[in-house]
Amino acid sequence: MTRLTVPLLLLLGLPALASLPDDDFDWDEDETEEERKEREEAEKKRLSDGDDLDVLDDEDELDGLEPVEDTGEDLLGGTAPEDRITAEGQDTSRIYRDAAEEYSNYSADEEMLAWERYLREYPNAIYKERIERRLEELEEQLYRGRRAPQTETRLDGDQRDVPISQPLLLENINPTNRILAGVEYGPPNYINLMLDYEHALSREFSVHGGIRNRFMVWNLETGVRYALIKSSRTNTLVTGIADVRLALNPAYLAFRPQVGAGKMIGIFDIQAQGGVDLEARAGSSVRLIGGINVTGRIDENVAVFAETNYNAKNLTWDQGGAFQFPVASLGFKFYPPVANQPKGFVEVNVGGSIPYATRYYRWHEVSVMAQLNVYPSW
């Protein structure tokens, strides 16, 4: 080979070297134009996916969320403002979203109870208005036939029920649809049967009728309930009661006007009522009636209660004081689940009572009671 051969070969190879790609040499000379385009598209997609950030699925919901005040804390080193509780009884965006996701799988009545428990736990929830709107929607589904039209004279803006507990021997102060059946026995020979049906004509007004034993006399009873205040925002009731009873033996009429008030505070239902029993017969006197009931819920299905009811007559009798027979009662409440019905549809009460501070009256030494309440939604 001559001396000119090597330089000549180098010169001939320069065009081939210039045609090589700039980035690397890792390519297949047999790759077709279509395969090259597919490879380039796949590479672009991989780079694009690597730059994407996680976002909420529902951007409209994100736009609707109320902003949480920034405290100025380092977001890289501390808790994000939306996940930090800044006041007592307040939740966070994360707590709310987790609850909303969980409750979305519940039935309407279960979701309503879950949100009510949520507001009791977080009374200063940052999305409280949204939760209350959801509760109104659920209430509409469950109690469509029992809601009254809203007027400008309403004491409160919402229309949800105030499901305060039913006393054993006192009157119901929540106008609603209710079927009551009960029995009380006290030796040696005291028997009290209670049957009553109450029908709500509106959210605040109901009528009822039934039979029961009062003051050792069987009575046919009827009357009305009107809630002067029925606020589910404050869980408060103030109710006027106007009842009439027809005693059967001896036969006479008696009027029983009363006022009752109640409030649900956390796990407790507290209520009191009082009034008079006016007998329309010769020689009768005014009888004072009333009592107090406190019920504490152990869980969603069980509660305990303590109750006292009072009645006294001949208050101005100058030969020995009033006739009276006050009774104290203790017992349990059970709320068994019923298929295709909201929770609280059935309430079962069992308990016992014992008289105290009695004078002249002594109908029994001790008594046991059982009571069933059903709350239909018709």
C-alpha positions as CSV (number, residue, x, y, z in Angstrom):
1,M,0.0,0.0,0.0
2,T,1.4,3.4,-1.0
3,R,1.8,6.4,1.4
4,L,-1.2,8.0,-0.3
5,T,-3.6,5.1,0.4
6,V,-4.3,5.9,4.1
7,P,-5.1,9.7,3.6
8,L,-7.2,8.8,0.7
9,L,-9.3,6.3,2.7
10,L,-9.8,8.9,5.5
11,L,-11.0,11.5,3.0
12,L,-13.5,9.0,1.6
13,G,-15.0,8.2,5.1
14,L,-15.7,11.8,6.2
15,P,-19.1,12.1,4.5
16,A,-20.3,8.9,6.3
17,L,-19.2,10.2,9.7
18,A,-21.0,13.6,9.1
19,S,-24.3,11.8,8.6
20,L,-24.4,10.2,12.1
21,P,-27.0,11.6,14.6
22,D,-25.8,14.2,17.1
23,D,-27.2,12.7,20.3
24,D,-26.1,9.1,20.3
25,F,-25.4,6.1,18.2
26,D,-28.0,3.8,19.7
27,W,-30.3,3.4,16.7
28,D,-31.3,0.6,14.5
29,E,-30.3,1.1,10.8
30,D,-33.2,-1.3,9.9
31,E,-35.9,0.9,11.6
32,T,-38.6,2.0,9.3
33,E,-40.0,5.5,9.2
34,E,-43.3,4.4,10.9
35,E,-41.4,2.7,13.7
36,R,-39.3,5.8,14.2
37,K,-42.4,8.0,14.6
38,E,-44.0,5.6,17.1
39,R,-40.8,5.6,19.1
40,E,-40.6,9.4,19.2
41,E,-44.3,9.7,20.2
42,A,-43.8,7.2,23.1
43,E,-40.8,9.2,24.3
44,K,-42.8,12.5,24.2
45,K,-45.6,10.9,26.2
46,R,-43.2,9.6,28.8
47,L,-41.7,13.0,29.3
48,S,-45.2,14.6,29.4
49,D,-46.5,12.2,32.0
50,G,-43.5,12.8,34.2
51,D,-44.4,16.5,34.4
52,D,-48.1,16.0,35.4
53,L,-49.2,16.8,39.0
54,D,-52.0,15.1,40.9
55,V,-55.2,17.1,40.9
56,L,-58.7,16.7,42.3
57,D,-61.0,14.8,40.0
58,D,-63.7,17.4,40.4
59,E,-62.1,20.8,39.6
60,D,-65.5,22.5,40.0
61,E,-65.7,21.3,43.6
62,L,-62.2,22.6,44.2
63,D,-63.2,26.0,42.9
64,G,-66.2,26.0,45.3
65,L,-64.2,25.3,48.4
66,E,-63.7,28.2,50.7
67,P,-60.1,29.3,51.2
68,V,-58.4,28.6,54.5
69,E,-56.4,31.4,56.0
70,D,-52.7,31.0,55.5
71,T,-50.8,31.2,58.8
72,G,-47.5,31.9,57.0
73,E,-46.0,28.6,58.3
74,D,-43.4,26.9,56.1
75,L,-45.4,24.5,53.9
76,L,-42.3,22.4,53.2
77,G,-41.5,21.8,56.8
78,G,-44.9,22.0,58.5
79,T,-48.5,21.1,58.2
80,A,-50.4,22.6,55.3
81,P,-53.0,25.2,56.4
82,E,-55.9,23.2,55.1
83,D,-54.9,20.3,57.2
84,R,-54.3,22.3,60.4
85,I,-57.0,22.8,63.1
86,T,-56.9,26.5,64.1
87,A,-59.9,26.7,66.6
88,E,-61.7,24.5,69.0
89,G,-64.4,22.4,67.4
90,Q,-63.1,23.0,63.9
91,D,-62.4,20.4,61.3
92,T,-60.0,20.5,58.3
93,S,-60.5,20.1,54.5
94,R,-59.0,16.7,54.7
95,I,-61.3,15.5,57.6
96,Y,-64.3,16.9,55.6
97,R,-63.3,15.2,52.4
98,D,-62.7,11.9,54.0
99,A,-66.1,12.1,55.8
100,A,-67.9,13.1,52.6
101,E,-66.3,10.2,50.7
102,E,-67.2,7.7,53.5
103,Y,-70.8,9.0,54.0
104,S,-71.5,8.9,50.2
105,N,-71.9,5.1,50.5
106,Y,-74.5,5.4,53.2
107,S,-78.3,5.3,52.9
108,A,-80.1,8.6,53.3
109,D,-81.0,8.1,57.0
110,E,-77.6,6.8,57.8
111,E,-75.9,9.7,56.1
112,M,-78.2,12.2,57.9
113,L,-77.2,10.7,61.3
114,A,-73.6,10.6,60.3
115,W,-73.5,14.3,59.4
116,E,-75.4,15.2,62.6
117,R,-72.7,13.4,64.6
118,Y,-70.1,15.2,62.6
119,L,-71.5,18.6,63.4
120,R,-71.7,17.7,67.1
121,E,-68.0,16.7,67.0
122,Y,-67.0,19.7,64.8
123,P,-69.5,22.5,65.7
124,N,-67.3,25.1,63.9
125,A,-66.8,23.0,60.8
126,I,-65.4,25.1,57.9
127,Y,-68.0,23.7,55.5
128,K,-70.9,23.9,57.9
129,E,-73.3,25.6,55.5
130,R,-72.6,23.0,52.9
131,I,-73.3,20.2,55.4
132,E,-76.5,21.8,56.5
133,R,-77.7,22.1,52.9
134,R,-77.0,18.4,52.5
135,L,-79.0,17.6,55.6
136,E,-81.9,19.5,54.3
137,E,-81.8,17.5,51.1
138,L,-81.7,14.2,53.1
139,E,-84.6,15.4,55.3
140,E,-86.6,16.2,52.2
141,Q,-86.1,12.6,51.1
142,L,-87.0,11.0,54.4
143,Y,-89.8,13.3,55.7
144,R,-91.3,14.8,52.5
145,G,-94.8,14.2,53.7
146,R,-94.2,15.7,57.2
147,R,-92.7,19.0,56.3
148,A,-94.6,22.3,56.6
149,P,-94.2,25.1,54.1
150,Q,-91.7,27.7,55.1
151,T,-93.0,31.2,55.8
152,E,-91.5,34.5,56.7
153,T,-92.7,34.2,60.3
154,R,-90.7,31.0,60.9
155,L,-88.5,31.1,64.0
156,D,-85.7,29.3,62.2
157,G,-84.8,28.8,58.6
158,D,-84.5,25.0,58.5
159,Q,-87.2,22.4,58.5
160,R,-85.6,19.3,60.1
161,D,-87.3,17.4,62.9
162,V,-86.3,17.7,66.6
163,P,-86.5,14.0,67.6
164,I,-86.5,14.4,71.3
165,S,-87.1,11.3,73.4
166,Q,-90.6,10.2,74.4
167,P,-91.2,10.2,78.2
168,L,-92.8,7.2,79.8
169,L,-95.6,8.8,82.0
170,L,-95.4,12.4,80.7
171,E,-96.8,13.9,77.5
172,N,-95.1,14.0,74.1
173,I,-93.9,17.5,73.3
174,N,-92.8,16.9,69.7
175,P,-95.7,17.2,67.2
176,T,-95.2,14.2,64.9
177,N,-96.7,11.0,63.6
178,R,-96.7,8.5,66.5
179,I,-98.3,5.2,67.5
180,L,-98.0,4.5,71.3
181,A,-98.8,1.2,73.1
182,G,-97.8,0.6,76.7
183,V,-98.5,-1.2,79.9
184,E,-97.8,-0.6,83.6
185,Y,-98.4,-2.9,86.5
186,G,-98.1,-2.2,90.2
187,P,-99.1,-4.7,92.8
188,P,-101.5,-5.4,94.3
189,N,-104.0,-4.4,91.6
190,Y,-102.9,-1.4,89.7
191,I,-102.9,-1.8,85.9
192,N,-102.5,1.0,83.4
193,L,-102.9,0.4,79.6
194,M,-101.8,3.2,77.3
195,L,-102.9,3.3,73.6
196,D,-102.6,6.5,71.6
197,Y,-102.3,7.6,68.0
198,E,-100.9,11.1,67.1
199,H,-101.0,12.5,63.6
200,A,-98.9,15.6,62.4
201,L,-101.0,18.0,60.3
202,S,-97.8,20.1,59.9
203,R,-94.3,20.2,61.3
204,E,-95.6,22.2,64.3
205,F,-99.1,21.0,64.8
206,S,-100.6,17.5,65.6
207,V,-103.7,15.9,67.0
208,H,-104.1,12.7,69.0
209,G,-106.5,10.3,70.6
210,G,-106.3,7.3,72.9
211,I,-107.1,5.7,76.2
212,R,-105.3,5.3,79.5
213,N,-105.7,5.0,83.3
214,R,-105.2,8.2,85.2
215,F,-105.8,8.6,88.9
216,M,-107.3,5.1,89.1
217,V,-109.9,6.0,86.5
218,W,-110.1,4.9,82.8
219,N,-110.2,7.8,80.4
220,L,-110.8,8.5,76.7
221,E,-108.4,11.3,75.7
222,T,-107.9,13.6,72.8
223,G,-106.1,16.9,72.2
224,V,-103.6,18.9,70.2
225,R,-99.9,19.8,70.3
226,Y,-98.6,23.0,68.9
227,A,-94.9,23.8,68.9
228,L,-94.4,27.5,69.5
229,I,-90.7,26.9,68.9
230,K,-89.3,24.0,67.0
231,S,-85.7,24.8,66.0
232,S,-83.5,22.1,64.7
233,R,-80.6,24.6,64.6
234,T,-80.6,24.9,68.4
235,N,-82.5,21.5,69.0
236,T,-85.1,23.3,71.1
237,L,-88.8,22.7,71.5
238,V,-91.4,24.8,73.3
239,T,-94.9,23.3,72.9
240,G,-98.4,24.1,74.0
241,I,-100.6,21.1,75.0
242,A,-104.4,21.2,75.1
243,D,-105.9,17.9,76.0
244,V,-109.4,16.8,77.1
245,R,-110.1,13.5,78.9
246,L,-113.5,11.8,79.5
247,A,-113.4,9.8,82.7
248,L,-115.6,6.7,82.4
249,N,-116.3,5.7,86.0
250,P,-117.5,8.0,87.4
251,A,-118.2,9.9,84.2
252,Y,-117.0,13.5,83.9
253,L,-114.9,15.8,81.7
254,A,-111.5,17.3,82.5
255,F,-109.3,19.7,80.7
256,R,-105.5,19.4,80.8
257,P,-103.7,22.5,79.4
258,Q,-99.9,22.3,79.8
259,V,-96.7,23.9,78.4
260,G,-93.6,21.8,77.7
261,A,-90.0,22.6,76.8
262,G,-87.1,20.5,75.8
263,K,-83.6,20.7,74.5
264,M,-81.2,18.2,73.0
265,I,-77.7,18.9,74.3
266,G,-75.0,16.5,73.0
267,I,-76.0,13.0,74.1
268,F,-78.7,14.3,76.5
269,D,-82.4,15.1,75.9
270,I,-83.7,17.3,78.7
271,Q,-87.4,18.2,79.0
272,A,-89.9,19.5,81.5
273,Q,-93.6,20.2,81.4
274,G,-96.3,21.5,83.7
275,G,-99.9,22.5,83.8
276,V,-103.3,21.8,85.5
277,D,-106.0,19.2,85.3
278,L,-109.4,20.9,85.6
279,E,-112.3,18.5,86.4
280,A,-115.8,19.7,85.3
281,R,-117.8,18.3,88.2
282,A,-119.1,19.4,91.5
283,G,-116.7,19.5,94.5
284,S,-113.6,19.1,92.4
285,S,-110.5,21.2,92.7
286,V,-107.5,22.2,90.6
287,R,-105.0,19.4,90.2
288,L,-101.3,20.3,89.5
289,I,-99.6,18.1,86.9
290,G,-96.1,18.0,85.3
291,G,-92.7,16.4,85.5
292,I,-89.1,16.2,84.2
293,N,-87.4,13.7,81.9
294,V,-83.6,13.3,81.2
295,T,-82.4,10.8,78.7
296,G,-78.8,10.0,77.9
297,R,-77.8,8.1,74.7
298,I,-75.2,5.4,75.2
299,D,-75.0,4.8,71.5
300,E,-77.3,4.9,68.4
301,N,-79.4,1.9,69.6
302,V,-79.5,2.3,73.5
303,A,-80.3,5.1,75.9
304,V,-81.0,5.4,79.6
305,F,-83.6,7.7,81.2
306,A,-84.7,9.1,84.6
307,E,-88.1,10.7,85.0
308,T,-90.3,12.1,87.7
309,N,-94.0,13.1,87.3
310,Y,-96.1,15.0,89.8
311,N,-99.7,15.4,90.6
312,A,-101.4,17.0,93.5
313,K,-104.9,18.2,94.4
314,N,-106.8,19.9,97.2
315,L,-103.8,22.3,97.6
316,T,-105.8,24.7,99.9
317,W,-107.4,22.0,102.0
318,D,-107.2,23.2,105.6
319,Q,-107.5,19.8,107.2
320,G,-104.2,18.2,106.4
321,G,-102.6,19.4,103.2
322,A,-102.7,18.4,99.5
323,F,-103.4,14.9,98.1
324,Q,-100.3,14.0,96.1
325,F,-98.7,11.0,94.4
326,P,-95.3,11.8,92.8
327,V,-93.5,9.0,91.1
328,A,-89.8,8.5,90.1
329,S,-89.0,6.3,87.1
330,L,-85.8,4.7,85.7
331,G,-85.2,2.6,82.7
332,F,-83.7,1.9,79.2
333,K,-84.7,2.9,75.7
334,F,-83.9,0.7,72.7
335,Y,-84.0,1.6,69.0
336,P,-83.9,-1.7,67.1
337,P,-83.2,-1.4,63.4
338,V,-86.2,-2.1,61.0
339,A,-85.6,-3.0,57.4
340,N,-86.3,-0.2,54.9
341,Q,-87.0,2.3,57.7
342,P,-84.9,5.1,59.1
343,K,-83.2,4.8,62.4
344,G,-85.4,5.7,65.3
345,F,-88.5,4.4,63.5
346,V,-89.2,2.2,66.6
347,E,-88.5,3.1,70.2
348,V,-88.9,0.5,73.0
349,N,-88.9,1.7,76.6
350,V,-88.7,-0.5,79.7
351,G,-88.4,0.6,83.3
352,G,-89.8,0.8,86.8
353,S,-91.2,3.4,89.0
354,I,-91.5,4.1,92.7
355,P,-93.7,6.7,94.5
356,Y,-92.1,9.2,96.9
357,A,-93.4,11.9,99.2
358,T,-96.9,10.7,98.8
359,R,-99.9,11.9,100.9
360,Y,-103.3,10.2,101.1
361,Y,-102.8,8.7,97.6
362,R,-101.2,5.3,97.3
363,W,-102.1,3.5,94.1
364,H,-99.1,1.1,94.2
365,E,-95.8,0.5,96.1
366,V,-93.8,0.0,92.9
367,S,-94.5,-0.6,89.3
368,V,-92.9,-2.0,86.1
369,M,-93.6,-0.5,82.7
370,A,-93.0,-1.3,79.0
371,Q,-93.8,1.0,76.1
372,L,-93.6,0.9,72.3
373,N,-93.5,3.9,70.1
374,V,-93.6,3.7,66.3
375,Y,-92.9,6.9,64.2
376,P,-94.4,6.3,60.7
377,S,-93.6,8.8,58.0
378,W,-97.0,9.0,56.3
